[in-house]
Amino acid sequence: MSDPYPSRPPRGDRPAERAERAGAHHDRRSLFERVVEFLSPGPDSKAELIETLADAEQRELIEPQSRVMLEGVLRMADLTAGDVMVAARRMDLLDIDAPYDELLHVVIDTGHSRFPVYDGDRENIIGILMAKDLLKLQRAPELNLRTLLRPAVFVPESKRLNELLGDFRSNRNHLAIVVDEFGRTAGLITIEDVLEEIVGEIEDEFDDKDGESAIFTLADGSQRVAGDAEIRAVNEAFGVHLPDDEFDTIGGLVAHEVGHVPRRGEAADLAGLRFTVMLARGGAVRWFKVTRAEGERAGLAQ
């Protein structure tokens, strides 16, 4: 005999109730997400993300150096090779037809480890010469300099730095020639230039180590002076009287005199001395090459 009142499904197992429970669960989850977003909204822009990193540093959630590197990675994504390259007019190049002594002088004077080499016209870059390879000519003068050249890598000004860093890592190359939209040489960029956008300034062969003096004598008799050298020390070394009442460092004084932070290759004459920028990074001059100004040399020769 059939039951006129069949047993009903247990409460909670009915289709309508299961759907209601699932919907309620979904609503609760969405509400939770909304509350979290309301209490701690995520950054809506890169600028807000950078502010969040600064706040995390203040709360000691991340180390200061970690914040600097993270910010560098974020900013690097917006930079191109054209933004950080050394402009063509300030590039240190080697002439393929120059005598060995002249090439060696440039290598020693500039202190780079790699040099673009041109043939005839500075625009005609035919390869890259490693400074260490130049020594092979001293031991075997019969060698042809062209055989020591390594292929030059050319990249457009619009090349993103994050992409360029990947290229540098994959092809194990550390220098690239930057060309403009017309194929002309616009400048050069190194892997160090790219990395410094992330980690900050990298110590190199020009850097002062172990408390060494900030003033050095170069092979040609000129002086190499650190941008952060005290003006008092420069006055003592060169027997001049540069003012030190407003600025403490020679880099600050030179920048004030020329009206901007000079770039590599720029020169300024002060107190009978010519300060030529050898290296500039991070909005400051790292090293000057200091010689007597033309008029001063002429006066000494009389």
C-alpha positions in Angstrom: 0.0 0.0 0.0 1.5 3.3 -1.1 2.2 6.0 1.5 -0.1 8.9 0.7 2.4 11.1 2.4 5.8 10.1 1.1 8.7 11.1 3.4 10.1 14.5 2.5 13.9 14.9 1.8 15.8 15.9 4.9 16.0 19.6 5.5 18.9 21.0 3.6 18.8 18.3 0.9 15.9 19.8 -1.0 17.0 21.2 -4.5 15.6 24.7 -3.7 17.4 24.7 -0.3 20.7 23.5 -1.9 20.5 26.2 -4.4 19.8 28.8 -1.7 22.7 27.5 0.4 25.0 27.7 -2.6 23.9 31.2 -3.4 24.3 32.2 0.2 27.8 30.8 0.3 28.6 32.7 -2.9 27.2 35.9 -1.5 29.2 35.5 1.7 32.4 35.1 -0.2 31.8 38.1 -2.4 30.9 40.1 0.7 34.1 39.1 2.4 36.1 40.1 -0.6 34.4 43.4 -0.7 35.0 44.0 2.9 38.7 43.2 2.5 39.0 45.5 -0.5 37.2 48.2 1.4 39.5 47.9 4.5 42.7 47.4 2.5 42.2 48.5 -1.1 44.9 47.4 -3.6 46.9 49.9 -5.5 45.2 51.2 -8.6 48.4 52.6 -10.2 52.1 52.1 -10.3 52.5 55.3 -8.2 50.2 53.8 -5.5 52.1 50.6 -5.6 55.4 52.5 -5.0 53.7 54.3 -2.1 52.7 50.9 -0.7 56.3 49.7 -0.9 57.4 52.8 1.0 54.8 52.1 3.6 55.9 48.5 3.9 59.5 49.7 4.5 58.4 52.1 7.2 56.5 49.2 8.9 59.7 47.2 8.6 58.0 44.5 6.4 60.8 44.8 3.8 64.3 46.1 3.9 65.2 49.5 2.4 67.4 47.9 -0.3 64.6 45.6 -1.2 62.2 48.5 -1.7 64.8 50.3 -3.9 65.2 47.2 -6.1 61.4 46.7 -6.4 60.9 50.3 -7.3 63.7 50.0 -9.8 62.0 47.0 -11.5 58.7 48.9 -11.7 60.3 52.0 -13.1 62.5 50.1 -15.5 59.4 48.7 -17.3 58.7 52.3 -18.5 62.2 53.1 -19.6 63.8 52.5 -23.0 67.4 52.3 -24.2 67.2 55.9 -25.4 66.4 57.0 -21.8 69.6 55.8 -20.2 72.1 55.5 -23.1 75.3 57.4 -23.4 74.8 59.9 -26.2 76.8 59.4 -29.4 78.8 62.6 -29.1 80.0 61.4 -25.7 80.9 57.9 -26.7 84.5 56.8 -26.4 85.4 55.2 -29.7 88.5 53.6 -31.2 89.6 54.2 -34.8 90.5 51.0 -36.5 93.4 52.7 -38.3 94.9 54.4 -35.3 98.3 53.4 -34.2 98.7 51.1 -31.2 100.1 53.7 -28.9 97.1 56.0 -29.5 94.6 53.1 -28.9 96.4 52.2 -25.7 96.3 55.8 -24.5 92.5 56.0 -25.0 92.0 52.7 -23.2 94.1 53.8 -20.2 92.7 57.3 -20.1 89.0 56.3 -20.1 89.2 53.0 -18.1 86.5 51.2 -20.0 86.6 47.4 -20.6 84.9 47.5 -24.0 85.1 50.0 -26.9 83.1 50.4 -30.1 85.5 50.5 -33.1 84.7 52.6 -36.2 86.2 52.6 -39.7 86.6 56.0 -41.4 83.4 57.6 -40.0 82.3 57.5 -36.4 78.9 56.3 -37.7 80.5 53.3 -39.3 80.9 51.0 -36.2 82.4 47.7 -37.3 82.7 45.9 -34.0 83.6 45.9 -30.3 87.1 45.6 -28.9 87.8 44.2 -25.5 90.5 46.2 -23.7 92.2 43.0 -22.6 92.4 41.9 -26.3 94.4 45.0 -27.1 97.3 43.5 -25.1 97.5 40.7 -27.7 98.8 43.2 -30.2 101.7 44.1 -27.8 102.8 40.5 -27.7 102.1 39.8 -31.4 102.3 43.0 -33.4 101.7 41.1 -36.6 98.1 40.5 -35.6 95.4 42.5 -37.5 93.2 44.5 -35.1 90.2 43.5 -37.1 90.6 39.9 -36.2 90.3 40.9 -32.5 86.9 42.6 -32.9 83.7 41.1 -31.6 80.4 41.6 -33.4 78.5 44.8 -32.4 74.9 44.4 -31.3 72.5 47.2 -32.5 69.2 48.0 -30.7 66.6 50.7 -31.4 66.1 53.6 -29.1 62.6 52.3 -28.3 63.9 49.0 -27.0 62.5 48.4 -23.5 65.1 48.0 -20.8 63.5 44.8 -19.4 63.6 43.3 -22.9 67.2 44.5 -23.4 68.3 42.9 -20.1 66.9 39.6 -21.3 68.9 40.0 -24.5 72.1 40.8 -22.6 71.6 37.7 -20.5 70.8 35.4 -23.4 73.6 36.4 -25.8 76.1 37.0 -23.0 76.9 40.5 -24.5 77.4 43.5 -22.2 77.2 46.4 -24.6 74.9 47.4 -27.4 74.9 50.3 -29.9 71.7 52.3 -29.9 70.4 53.5 -33.2 67.6 56.0 -34.0 64.7 55.5 -36.4 66.9 56.4 -39.3 69.5 53.8 -38.5 72.1 56.4 -37.3 74.1 55.8 -34.1 72.3 57.5 -31.2 74.5 56.2 -28.4 75.5 53.1 -26.5 74.2 51.2 -23.5 75.8 48.6 -21.3 74.3 45.9 -19.0 75.6 47.9 -16.1 73.5 50.9 -17.2 70.4 48.6 -17.1 71.2 46.9 -13.8 71.8 50.3 -12.1 68.2 51.2 -12.8 67.3 48.3 -10.6 69.9 48.0 -7.9 71.3 51.5 -7.9 74.9 52.5 -8.5 77.4 49.7 -9.1 80.9 50.1 -7.9 83.4 49.8 -10.7 87.1 50.4 -11.6 86.7 54.1 -11.1 85.4 53.8 -7.5 87.3 54.8 -4.5 88.2 51.7 -2.4 89.5 51.2 1.1 89.7 54.9 1.8 92.1 55.7 -1.0 92.7 59.3 -2.0 90.0 60.9 -4.2 92.8 62.4 -6.4 94.9 60.2 -8.6 97.6 60.8 -11.2 96.8 59.4 -14.7 99.3 58.0 -17.2 99.4 61.2 -19.2 100.2 63.3 -16.1 96.7 64.7 -15.7 94.7 64.1 -12.5 91.6 62.1 -11.8 89.5 63.7 -9.1 86.4 62.3 -7.5 83.2 64.3 -7.8 82.7 64.1 -4.0 86.3 65.2 -3.3 86.3 68.1 -0.8 87.1 71.5 -2.4 89.7 72.0 0.3 91.6 68.9 -0.9 91.4 70.1 -4.5 92.8 73.5 -3.5 95.7 71.9 -1.6 96.5 69.4 -4.4 96.5 72.0 -7.2 97.5 75.1 -5.4 94.4 77.0 -6.3 91.8 78.9 -4.3 88.4 77.6 -5.3 85.6 78.9 -3.0 84.4 76.5 -0.4 82.0 78.7 1.6 78.8 77.5 -0.3 79.8 74.0 -1.5 81.7 71.2 0.2 82.5 69.1 -2.9 84.1 69.9 -6.2 81.2 68.2 -8.0 78.7 70.5 -6.4 80.8 73.6 -7.3 81.2 72.6 -10.9 77.5 71.8 -11.3 76.6 75.2 -9.8 79.0 77.0 -12.2 77.7 75.4 -15.4 74.1 75.5 -14.3 73.4 71.8 -14.4 74.9 68.4 -13.6 77.5 68.0 -16.4 77.5 64.8 -18.4 80.4 62.7 -19.6 82.7 64.7 -21.9 81.5 68.1 -20.8 84.2 70.4 -19.4 84.3 73.5 -17.2 87.2 75.9 -16.5 87.6 77.1 -12.9 90.6 78.8 -11.3 92.9 77.9 -14.2 91.8 74.2 -14.1 89.8 72.3 -16.7 87.4 69.8 -15.2 86.3 67.3 -17.8 83.7 64.7 -16.7 85.0 61.2 -17.0 82.0 59.4 -15.4 78.6 60.6 -14.3 75.9 58.5 -12.8 72.8 58.9 -10.7 72.5 62.6 -11.3 76.1 63.3 -10.0 79.6 63.4 -11.4 81.7 60.5 -10.2 85.0 61.4 -11.7 86.7 64.4 -13.3 89.8 64.5 -15.4 91.6 67.7 -14.3 94.2 69.5 -16.4 95.5 73.0 -16.6 93.3 75.2 -18.8 94.7 76.3 -22.2 95.5 79.8 -21.1 97.1 78.6 -17.9 99.3 76.1 -19.9 100.4 78.9 -22.3 101.3 81.1 -19.4 103.4 78.4 -17.8 105.2 77.8 -21.0 106.4 81.4 -21.4 
